[in-house]
Amino acid sequence: MNAFLRSILSSLLVMSTLGLGSGLALADSTKVVYHIDDAANQGLKGLRNIRNHLDVSPQTKIIVVTHANGVDILMDGAKDAKSGTDYAPLVGALKSRGVRFEVC
């Protein structure tokens, strides 16, 4: 009976380890879409949130979808209206980390 119990416990251990491995694989393939449609209210905050997201989860695949006034963050010379922060360096840094920017 002891051998039978050890066999079952060993099988359960192997199966749980395999399950954990597949869970880790799923964690590495996280995909996220950020939506920005108002640069004045969402631009700077959104870009900083994306940077923070990548800081804690660098393997995340991120796409930023912009439309309406959100497209402004991608325009040459665009700046945050409140702080005067240039968007270009922030967008460029995110692009270098694999973030895709799309205009809808």
N, C-alpha and C positions, 0 to 999 in steps of 0.2 A: 504494500500500500504506500509506503514511503517513496519508493521509486516512481510510482504513478503520480503522486502529488508533486514531486520535484519536476517531473516531466511537464505537467500542466503549468506549474509556476514558471518554468523556463520558457515555455511557449508563450505565455501571457507577457512575460518580460520582453521577448523578441518582438511580439506584435505591437506592444506599446511603444517600443523604440522606433519601429518602422513608422508608426503613426505620428510620432513626434517629428521625425525627419520630414515627412510630407507636409506637416504644419509649418515647419521652418521654410520649406521651399515656397509655400504660399506667401509667407510673410515677406520674402525677398522680391516678390513680383507685384507689389502694391502699385496700383495706378490711381492717380488723382487728377481731377479736372478742377481748376480754379476758374471762376467766371468774374470778369471785370467789365462793367458797363458804365462806370462813372469814375473817371480818373480823379476828379476833385475829392471825392469822398472815399474811394476804394483803392486808388492807385498805390500810394506809398504804403499804406497798411497792408494791402494785398501782397506787394512785393516783399515786404519784410516778413510776413507770415510764411510765404513760400520759402524764403531763406531759412527761417527757423525750422520749418518742416524738414528741409533737407539736412539741416544740422543734426537732427535727432534720428532721421531715417534716410541716409544718403542714397540708398538703392531705389527709392521711390521714383517712379516714372511720372512726371508732372507735365500736364499741358495747360496752358493759360489761354482761355478763349476770351477774346475782347470783341466788343461791338459798341455801337453808339459812341458815347463820349469816353468809353474805356479805351478806345483805339488811341487816344491821345498819349498814353504812356509809351507808345511805340514810335511816336513822331520825332523827327530830328529836332533837338533843342528843347524838347518838352520838359517842363519843371512842375513840381508840386506847387499849387497856387498858394498854399498856406506857409510852407517852410522854404520854398525856393530850391528844394533839393532836385538835382538833375535826375531824371529817370534813366537815362542811357547807361550810366555805370552799373546801376542796380540790375537792369534788364540784361546787360552784357555779362555780368557775373553769374546770373542765373542760367543764361544760355550756355556758358562754359561748364556748368554743372549738369547739362543735359536737358534743361527745361525747354519745351517747345512753346512758342507763342503763335497763336492763330488768330486771324481776323475773320469774323463772321459777318 
